[in-house]
Amino acid sequence: MANHTRVTLEIGLKGKMVAAVAPDWPGLERGAKTAEAAVERLRAYMPRYASVAKLAEMDAEFEAVKDVEVVEQYPGTGSTDFWGISFAYSSIDKQDMSADAGVLGVFR
C-alpha cells in the first residue's frame, strides 16, 4: 500500500454536506459542510481509527499511511446532506472483487 490512502468525496444533492470516505479502510469516513473540512475531519480521526486497523491485524499497513489523496467526487443522496454520512456508491465501491481477495485481502 502506498503512503497515502484513497479518499472519495460524496457531495450531498443540495450541497449542504460532504462525506469524505476512505474506501480501503471500512468505516473510515467523516462529514462536514465543505469538502476541505470533511477531509480535515477524516485526517484528524485517523489516529483513533488505528485501533480498528490493529484489530484487523493491518496496523503496519495503516501506520504507513501518512496522508490522503482525493481520487473521486460523486453525488450523494438527501441522507448525505442531512447526516453528513455516505449513502451512495462511488465507482470504487462498484468494482468487482477478485476471487482470491478474501474477506480482508481486498484491503491489502
N, CA, C and O atoms as a GROMACS GRO file, in nm:
protein
  432
    1MET      N    1   0.084  -0.117   0.000
    1MET     CA    2   0.000   0.000   0.000
    1MET      C    3   0.089   0.124   0.000
    1MET      O    4   0.195   0.125   0.062
    2ALA      N    5   0.045   0.225  -0.068
    2ALA     CA    6   0.121   0.350  -0.078
    2ALA      C    7   0.118   0.424   0.056
    2ALA      O    8   0.051   0.381   0.150
    3ASN      N    9   0.191   0.535   0.062
    3ASN     CA   10   0.194   0.612   0.187
    3ASN      C   11   0.076   0.709   0.197
    3ASN      O   12   0.078   0.800   0.280
    4HIS      N   13  -0.022   0.689   0.115
    4HIS     CA   14  -0.147   0.766   0.123
    4HIS      C   15  -0.264   0.669   0.108
    4HIS      O   16  -0.248   0.557   0.060
    5THR      N   17  -0.379   0.715   0.148
    5THR     CA   18  -0.499   0.635   0.129
    5THR      C   19  -0.595   0.711   0.037
    5THR      O   20  -0.604   0.833   0.041
    6ARG      N   21  -0.664   0.636  -0.045
    6ARG     CA   22  -0.760   0.697  -0.136
    6ARG      C   23  -0.880   0.747  -0.058
    6ARG      O   24  -0.926   0.682   0.035
    7VAL      N   25  -0.929   0.863  -0.098
    7VAL     CA   26  -1.047   0.922  -0.036
    7VAL      C   27  -1.141   0.966  -0.147
    7VAL      O   28  -1.099   1.028  -0.245
    8THR      N   29  -1.269   0.935  -0.130
    8THR     CA   30  -1.371   0.982  -0.222
    8THR      C   31  -1.455   1.085  -0.148
    8THR      O   32  -1.470   1.080  -0.025
    9LEU      N   33  -1.510   1.179  -0.223
    9LEU     CA   34  -1.595   1.282  -0.165
    9LEU      C   35  -1.737   1.266  -0.219
    9LEU      O   36  -1.761   1.278  -0.339
   10GLU      N   37  -1.828   1.239  -0.128
   10GLU     CA   38  -1.969   1.226  -0.164
   10GLU      C   39  -2.036   1.360  -0.133
   10GLU      O   40  -2.044   1.401  -0.017
   11ILE      N   41  -2.083   1.427  -0.237
   11ILE     CA   42  -2.141   1.560  -0.224
   11ILE      C   43  -2.293   1.547  -0.214
   11ILE      O   44  -2.357   1.489  -0.302
   12GLY      N   45  -2.351   1.599  -0.108
   12GLY     CA   46  -2.496   1.594  -0.091
   12GLY      C   47  -2.567   1.662  -0.207
   12GLY      O   48  -2.513   1.755  -0.267
   13LEU      N   49  -2.687   1.616  -0.239
   13LEU     CA   50  -2.761   1.667  -0.355
   13LEU      C   51  -2.782   1.818  -0.350
   13LEU      O   52  -2.780   1.884  -0.454
   14LYS      N   53  -2.804   1.873  -0.232
   14LYS     CA   54  -2.823   2.017  -0.218
   14LYS      C   55  -2.694   2.089  -0.180
   14LYS      O   56  -2.693   2.211  -0.161
   15GLY      N   57  -2.584   2.015  -0.170
   15GLY     CA   58  -2.456   2.075  -0.138
   15GLY      C   59  -2.442   2.122   0.006
   15GLY      O   60  -2.356   2.204   0.037
   16LYS      N   61  -2.527   2.070   0.094
   16LYS     CA   62  -2.522   2.112   0.234
   16LYS      C   63  -2.412   2.041   0.312
   16LYS      O   64  -2.355   2.098   0.405
   17MET      N   65  -2.382   1.917   0.275
   17MET     CA   66  -2.282   1.837   0.346
   17MET      C   67  -2.200   1.755   0.246
   17MET      O   68  -2.245   1.726   0.135
   18VAL      N   69  -2.080   1.720   0.289
   18VAL     CA   70  -1.990   1.636   0.210
   18VAL      C   71  -1.937   1.527   0.302
   18VAL      O   72  -1.901   1.554   0.416
   19ALA      N   73  -1.934   1.404   0.253
   19ALA     CA   74  -1.875   1.293   0.327
   19ALA      C   75  -1.743   1.255   0.262
   19ALA      O   76  -1.739   1.227   0.142
   20ALA      N   77  -1.636   1.254   0.340
   20ALA     CA   78  -1.505   1.207   0.293
   20ALA      C   79  -1.495   1.062   0.336
   20ALA      O   80  -1.505   1.030   0.454
   21VAL      N   81  -1.475   0.972   0.238
   21VAL     CA   82  -1.478   0.828   0.262
   21VAL      C   83  -1.347   0.766   0.217
   21VAL      O   84  -1.299   0.792   0.106
   22ALA      N   85  -1.287   0.682   0.302
   22ALA     CA   86  -1.166   0.608   0.266
   22ALA      C   87  -1.208   0.466   0.231
   22ALA      O   88  -1.221   0.382   0.321
   23PRO      N   89  -1.230   0.436   0.103
   23PRO     CA   90  -1.288   0.307   0.066
   23PRO      C   91  -1.199   0.186   0.099
   23PRO      O   92  -1.248   0.074   0.105
   24ASP      N   93  -1.070   0.208   0.119
   24ASP     CA   94  -0.980   0.097   0.151
   24ASP      C   95  -0.981   0.064   0.300
   24ASP      O   96  -0.924  -0.037   0.342
   25TRP      N   97  -1.045   0.148   0.380
   25TRP     CA   98  -1.050   0.129   0.525
   25TRP      C   99  -1.196   0.140   0.570
   25TRP      O  100  -1.241   0.250   0.601
   26PRO      N  101  -1.269   0.029   0.575
   26PRO     CA  102  -1.411   0.031   0.609
   26PRO      C  103  -1.440   0.107   0.738
   26PRO      O  104  -1.377   0.084   0.841
   27GLY      N  105  -1.537   0.197   0.729
   27GLY     CA  106  -1.577   0.275   0.844
   27GLY      C  107  -1.501   0.405   0.863
   27GLY      O  108  -1.538   0.487   0.947
   28LEU      N  109  -1.396   0.425   0.786
   28LEU     CA  110  -1.318   0.549   0.799
   28LEU      C  111  -1.379   0.653   0.707
   28LEU      O  112  -1.348   0.660   0.588
   29GLU      N  113  -1.466   0.734   0.765
   29GLU     CA  114  -1.531   0.843   0.691
   29GLU      C  115  -1.574   0.951   0.788
   29GLU      O  116  -1.604   0.923   0.904
   30ARG      N  117  -1.578   1.071   0.739
   30ARG     CA  118  -1.622   1.185   0.819
   30ARG      C  119  -1.693   1.284   0.729
   30ARG      O  120  -1.658   1.298   0.612
   31GLY      N  121  -1.792   1.353   0.784
   31GLY     CA  122  -1.868   1.451   0.708
   31GLY      C  123  -1.849   1.591   0.763
   31GLY      O  124  -1.814   1.609   0.879
   32ALA      N  125  -1.874   1.689   0.678
   32ALA     CA  126  -1.867   1.830   0.716
   32ALA      C  127  -1.940   1.912   0.611
   32ALA      O  128  -1.992   1.857   0.514
   33LYS      N  129  -1.944   2.043   0.631
   33LYS     CA  130  -2.017   2.129   0.538
   33LYS      C  131  -1.941   2.156   0.408
   33LYS      O  132  -2.003   2.194   0.308
   34THR      N  133  -1.811   2.138   0.407
   34THR     CA  134  -1.732   2.156   0.285
   34THR      C  135  -1.642   2.035   0.262
   34THR      O  136  -1.615   1.959   0.355
   35ALA      N  137  -1.597   2.019   0.139
   35ALA     CA  138  -1.506   1.908   0.108
   35ALA      C  139  -1.376   1.920   0.189
   35ALA      O  140  -1.327   1.821   0.243
   36GLU      N  141  -1.322   2.040   0.197
   36GLU     CA  142  -1.197   2.061   0.269
   36GLU      C  143  -1.212   2.024   0.417
   36GLU      O  144  -1.126   1.959   0.475
   37ALA      N  145  -1.323   2.068   0.476
   37ALA     CA  146  -1.347   2.037   0.617
   37ALA      C  147  -1.368   1.888   0.639
   37ALA      O  148  -1.322   1.833   0.739
   38ALA      N  149  -1.437   1.820   0.547
   38ALA     CA  150  -1.460   1.676   0.560
   38ALA      C  151  -1.327   1.600   0.554
   38ALA      O  152  -1.305   1.507   0.631
   39VAL      N  153  -1.239   1.640   0.462
   39VAL     CA  154  -1.108   1.575   0.451
   39VAL      C  155  -1.027   1.600   0.578
   39VAL      O  156  -0.961   1.509   0.629
   40GLU      N  157  -1.030   1.721   0.630
   40GLU     CA  158  -0.957   1.752   0.752
   40GLU      C  159  -1.011   1.673   0.871
   40GLU      O  160  -0.934   1.627   0.955
   41ARG      N  161  -1.141   1.658   0.880
   41ARG     CA  162  -1.200   1.578   0.989
   41ARG      C  163  -1.159   1.431   0.975
   41ARG      O  164  -1.132   1.365   1.076
   42LEU      N  165  -1.154   1.380   0.852
   42LEU     CA  166  -1.110   1.243   0.831
   42LEU      C  167  -0.965   1.227   0.874
   42LEU      O  168  -0.931   1.132   0.944
   43ARG      N  169  -0.879   1.320   0.833
   43ARG     CA  170  -0.738   1.316   0.876
   43ARG      C  171  -0.725   1.318   1.028
   43ARG      O  172  -0.646   1.242   1.084
   44ALA      N  173  -0.802   1.403   1.093
   44ALA     CA  174  -0.795   1.415   1.238
   44ALA      C  175  -0.842   1.287   1.307
   44ALA      O  176  -0.799   1.259   1.419
   45TYR      N  177  -0.929   1.211   1.243
   45TYR     CA  178  -0.981   1.088   1.302
   45TYR      C  179  -0.888   0.969   1.283
   45TYR      O  180  -0.903   0.869   1.352
   46MET      N  181  -0.795   0.978   1.192
   46MET     CA  182  -0.709   0.863   1.160
   46MET      C  183  -0.637   0.804   1.281
   46MET      O  184  -0.629   0.682   1.290
   47PRO      N  185  -0.585   0.882   1.374
   47PRO     CA  186  -0.521   0.820   1.492
   47PRO      C  187  -0.618   0.733   1.574
   47PRO      O  188  -0.577   0.631   1.628
   48ARG      N  189  -0.743   0.773   1.583
   48ARG     CA  190  -0.841   0.693   1.655
   48ARG      C  191  -0.876   0.566   1.578
   48ARG      O  192  -0.906   0.463   1.638
   49TYR      N  193  -0.874   0.572   1.444
   49TYR     CA  194  -0.907   0.457   1.361
   49TYR      C  195  -0.797   0.350   1.368
   49TYR      O  196  -0.821   0.234   1.335
   50ALA      N  197  -0.677   0.387   1.411
   50ALA     CA  198  -0.565   0.293   1.417
   50ALA      C  199  -0.598   0.169   1.498
   50ALA      O  200  -0.549   0.060   1.467
   51SER      N  201  -0.681   0.182   1.601
   51SER     CA  202  -0.717   0.064   1.681
   51SER      C  203  -0.801  -0.035   1.600
   51SER      O  204  -0.794  -0.156   1.622
   52VAL      N  205  -0.881   0.015   1.506
   52VAL     CA  206  -0.958  -0.072   1.417
   52VAL      C  207  -0.863  -0.151   1.327
   52VAL      O  208  -0.877  -0.272   1.311
   53ALA      N  209  -0.766  -0.081   1.270
   53ALA     CA  210  -0.667  -0.147   1.184
   53ALA      C  211  -0.590  -0.253   1.263
   53ALA      O  212  -0.558  -0.360   1.211
   54LYS      N  213  -0.560  -0.223   1.389
   54LYS     CA  214  -0.488  -0.320   1.472
   54LYS      C  215  -0.572  -0.444   1.495
   54LYS      O  216  -0.520  -0.556   1.487
   55LEU      N  217  -0.700  -0.427   1.523
   55LEU     CA  218  -0.788  -0.542   1.543
   55LEU      C  219  -0.797  -0.629   1.418
   55LEU      O  220  -0.813  -0.751   1.427
   56ALA      N  221  -0.785  -0.566   1.301
   56ALA     CA  222  -0.788  -0.639   1.174
   56ALA      C  223  -0.649  -0.692   1.137
   56ALA      O  224  -0.631  -0.747   1.028
   57GLU      N  225  -0.552  -0.675   1.227
   57GLU     CA  226  -0.413  -0.716   1.204
   57GLU      C  227  -0.354  -0.649   1.081
   57GLU      O  228  -0.277  -0.708   1.006
   58MET      N  229  -0.394  -0.522   1.062
   58MET     CA  230  -0.344  -0.443   0.949
   58MET      C  231  -0.280  -0.314   0.999
   58MET      O  232  -0.273  -0.215   0.926
   59ASP      N  233  -0.234  -0.315   1.125
   59ASP     CA  234  -0.179  -0.193   1.184
   59ASP      C  235  -0.054  -0.145   1.112
   59ASP      O  236  -0.034  -0.025   1.100
   60ALA      N  237   0.030  -0.236   1.065
   60ALA     CA  238   0.152  -0.194   0.993
   60ALA      C  239   0.116  -0.121   0.864
   60ALA      O  240   0.175  -0.018   0.832
   61GLU      N  241   0.018  -0.174   0.791
   61GLU     CA  242  -0.025  -0.109   0.668
   61GLU      C  243  -0.086   0.028   0.696
   61GLU      O  244  -0.061   0.125   0.623
   62PHE      N  245  -0.166   0.036   0.803
   62PHE     CA  246  -0.230   0.164   0.835
   62PHE      C  247  -0.128   0.266   0.885
   62PHE      O  248  -0.139   0.384   0.852
   63GLU      N  249  -0.031   0.222   0.963
   63GLU     CA  250   0.072   0.314   1.013
   63GLU      C  251   0.154   0.373   0.898
   63GLU      O  252   0.210   0.482   0.912
   64ALA      N  253   0.163   0.302   0.787
   64ALA     CA  254   0.238   0.352   0.671
   64ALA      C  255   0.165   0.465   0.600
   64ALA      O  256   0.226   0.539   0.523
   65VAL      N  257   0.036   0.480   0.626
   65VAL     CA  258  -0.043   0.585   0.562
   65VAL      C  259  -0.009   0.718   0.628
   65VAL      O  260  -0.032   0.737   0.748
   66LYS      N  261   0.046   0.808   0.551
   66LYS     CA  262   0.084   0.939   0.604
   66LYS      C  263  -0.009   1.051   0.560
   66LYS      O  264  -0.012   1.157   0.622
   67ASP      N  265  -0.084   1.029   0.455
   67ASP     CA  266  -0.171   1.134   0.404
   67ASP      C  267  -0.285   1.071   0.326
   67ASP      O  268  -0.292   0.949   0.311
   68VAL      N  269  -0.373   1.155   0.276
   68VAL     CA  270  -0.486   1.110   0.196
   68VAL      C  271  -0.476   1.172   0.057
   68VAL      O  272  -0.416   1.278   0.039
   69GLU      N  273  -0.536   1.105  -0.039
   69GLU     CA  274  -0.543   1.157  -0.176
   69GLU      C  275  -0.687   1.146  -0.224
   69GLU      O  276  -0.742   1.037  -0.232
   70VAL      N  277  -0.748   1.259  -0.254
   70VAL     CA  278  -0.885   1.259  -0.307
   70VAL      C  279  -0.879   1.208  -0.451
   70VAL      O  280  -0.811   1.266  -0.536
   71VAL      N  281  -0.951   1.101  -0.476
   71VAL     CA  282  -0.946   1.036  -0.607
   71VAL      C  283  -1.076   1.046  -0.685
   71VAL      O  284  -1.080   1.016  -0.804
   72GLU      N  285  -1.184   1.087  -0.617
   72GLU     CA  286  -1.313   1.093  -0.686
   72GLU      C  287  -1.411   1.180  -0.608
   72GLU      O  288  -1.407   1.186  -0.486
   73GLN      N  289  -1.499   1.245  -0.682
   73GLN     CA  290  -1.614   1.315  -0.625
   73GLN      C  291  -1.737   1.261  -0.695
   73GLN      O  292  -1.735   1.239  -0.816
   74TYR      N  293  -1.844   1.238  -0.621
   74TYR     CA  294  -1.966   1.184  -0.679
   74TYR      C  295  -2.086   1.234  -0.602
   74TYR      O  296  -2.074   1.274  -0.486
   75PRO      N  297  -2.204   1.234  -0.664
   75PRO     CA  298  -2.323   1.285  -0.596
   75PRO      C  299  -2.372   1.188  -0.490
   75PRO      O  300  -2.371   1.066  -0.508
   76GLY      N  301  -2.414   1.246  -0.379
   76GLY     CA  302  -2.471   1.166  -0.272
   76GLY      C  303  -2.622   1.166  -0.280
   76GLY      O  304  -2.680   1.179  -0.387
   77THR      N  305  -2.684   1.150  -0.166
   77THR     CA  306  -2.830   1.146  -0.156
   77THR      C  307  -2.876   1.254  -0.057
   77THR      O  308  -2.794   1.329  -0.004
   78GLY      N  309  -3.004   1.259  -0.034
   78GLY     CA  310  -3.055   1.350   0.068
   78GLY      C  311  -3.000   1.316   0.205
   78GLY      O  312  -2.982   1.405   0.289
   79SER      N  313  -2.972   1.189   0.230
   79SER     CA  314  -2.914   1.147   0.357
   79SER      C  315  -2.773   1.203   0.376
   79SER      O  316  -2.732   1.232   0.488
   80THR      N  317  -2.701   1.217   0.266
   80THR     CA  318  -2.567   1.277   0.274
   80THR      C  319  -2.579   1.419   0.327
   80THR      O  320  -2.506   1.460   0.417
   81ASP      N  321  -2.673   1.495   0.270
   81ASP     CA  322  -2.696   1.632   0.315
   81ASP      C  323  -2.745   1.638   0.460
   81ASP      O  324  -2.702   1.725   0.536
   82PHE      N  325  -2.833   1.548   0.497
   82PHE     CA  326  -2.895   1.554   0.630
   82PHE      C  327  -2.798   1.511   0.741
   82PHE      O  328  -2.786   1.580   0.841
   83TRP      N  329  -2.731   1.396   0.723
   83TRP     CA  330  -2.645   1.342   0.828
   83TRP      C  331  -2.496   1.362   0.803
   83TRP      O  332  -2.417   1.353   0.897
   84GLY      N  333  -2.457   1.388   0.681
   84GLY     CA  334  -2.314   1.402   0.650
   84GLY      C  335  -2.240   1.270   0.648
   84GLY      O  336  -2.120   1.264   0.674
   85ILE      N  337  -2.314   1.162   0.617
   85ILE     CA  338  -2.251   1.031   0.605
   85ILE      C  339  -2.281   0.973   0.467
   85ILE      O  340  -2.375   1.015   0.400
   86SER      N  341  -2.200   0.878   0.427
   86SER     CA  342  -2.210   0.821   0.293
   86SER      C  343  -2.332   0.731   0.280
   86SER      O  344  -2.354   0.641   0.362
   87PHE      N  345  -2.411   0.756   0.176
   87PHE     CA  346  -2.527   0.673   0.144
   87PHE      C  347  -2.530   0.634  -0.003
   87PHE      O  348  -2.624   0.568  -0.047
   88ALA      N  349  -2.429   0.674  -0.080
   88ALA     CA  350  -2.423   0.644  -0.223
   88ALA      C  351  -2.298   0.562  -0.251
   88ALA      O  352  -2.214   0.544  -0.163
   89TYR      N  353  -2.286   0.514  -0.373
   89TYR     CA  354  -2.172   0.430  -0.411
   89TYR      C  355  -2.079   0.507  -0.506
   89TYR      O  356  -2.124   0.566  -0.604
   90SER      N  357  -1.950   0.504  -0.475
   90SER     CA  358  -1.851   0.559  -0.566
   90SER      C  359  -1.820   0.454  -0.673
   90SER      O  360  -1.865   0.340  -0.664
   91SER      N  361  -1.742   0.493  -0.772
   91SER     CA  362  -1.702   0.395  -0.874
   91SER      C  363  -1.613   0.287  -0.812
   91SER      O  364  -1.612   0.174  -0.861
   92ILE      N  365  -1.540   0.319  -0.708
   92ILE     CA  366  -1.456   0.220  -0.640
   92ILE      C  367  -1.544   0.114  -0.574
   92ILE      O  368  -1.514  -0.005  -0.579
   93ASP      N  369  -1.654   0.158  -0.512
   93ASP     CA  370  -1.745   0.064  -0.447
   93ASP      C  371  -1.809  -0.032  -0.547
   93ASP      O  372  -1.846  -0.144  -0.511
   94LYS      N  373  -1.821   0.010  -0.671
   94LYS     CA  374  -1.887  -0.070  -0.773
   94LYS      C  375  -1.793  -0.168  -0.844
   94LYS      O  376  -1.839  -0.248  -0.925
   95GLN      N  377  -1.664  -0.162  -0.814
   95GLN     CA  378  -1.568  -0.252  -0.879
   95GLN      C  379  -1.583  -0.394  -0.826
   95GLN      O  380  -1.610  -0.415  -0.708
   96ASP      N  381  -1.564  -0.491  -0.916
   96ASP     CA  382  -1.568  -0.631  -0.875
   96ASP      C  383  -1.446  -0.665  -0.791
   96ASP      O  384  -1.336  -0.612  -0.814
   97MET      N  385  -1.466  -0.754  -0.695
   97MET     CA  386  -1.354  -0.805  -0.615
   97MET      C  387  -1.297  -0.927  -0.685
   97MET      O  388  -1.369  -1.002  -0.751
   98SER      N  389  -1.167  -0.946  -0.670
   98SER     CA  390  -1.107  -1.066  -0.727
   98SER      C  391  -1.146  -1.186  -0.642
   98SER      O  392  -1.176  -1.171  -0.524
   99ALA      N  393  -1.146  -1.304  -0.701
   99ALA     CA  394  -1.188  -1.426  -0.633
   99ALA      C  395  -1.096  -1.459  -0.516
   99ALA      O  396  -1.140  -1.518  -0.418
  100ASP      N  397  -0.968  -1.421  -0.525
  100ASP     CA  398  -0.873  -1.454  -0.419
  100ASP      C  399  -0.856  -1.342  -0.317
  100ASP      O  400  -0.768  -1.350  -0.231
  101ALA      N  401  -0.938  -1.239  -0.324
  101ALA     CA  402  -0.923  -1.126  -0.233
  101ALA      C  403  -0.952  -1.165  -0.089
  101ALA      O  404  -0.887  -1.114   0.002
  102GLY      N  405  -1.047  -1.252  -0.066
  102GLY     CA  406  -1.080  -1.292   0.070
  102GLY      C  407  -1.147  -1.177   0.145
  102GLY      O  408  -1.169  -1.069   0.090
  103VAL      N  409  -1.180  -1.202   0.268
  103VAL     CA  410  -1.250  -1.103   0.349
  103VAL      C  411  -1.165  -0.980   0.373
  103VAL      O  412  -1.212  -0.868   0.352
  104LEU      N  413  -1.041  -0.996   0.416
  104LEU     CA  414  -0.954  -0.881   0.441
  104LEU      C  415  -0.857  -0.856   0.327
  104LEU      O  416  -0.803  -0.746   0.316
  105GLY      N  417  -0.834  -0.954   0.244
  105GLY     CA  418  -0.736  -0.939   0.137
  105GLY      C  419  -0.766  -0.826   0.041
  105GLY      O  420  -0.675  -0.770  -0.019
  106VAL      N  421  -0.892  -0.792   0.026
  106VAL     CA  422  -0.929  -0.685  -0.065
  106VAL      C  423  -0.872  -0.551  -0.018
  106VAL      O  424  -0.851  -0.462  -0.100
  107PHE      N  425  -0.846  -0.536   0.110
  107PHE     CA  426  -0.798  -0.412   0.164
  107PHE      C  427  -0.646  -0.404   0.167
  107PHE      O  428  -0.590  -0.300   0.203
  108ARG      N  429  -0.579  -0.508   0.131
  108ARG     CA  430  -0.432  -0.509   0.134
  108ARG      C  431  -0.375  -0.477   0.000
  108ARG      O  432  -0.253  -0.473  -0.016
   0.00000   0.00000   0.00000
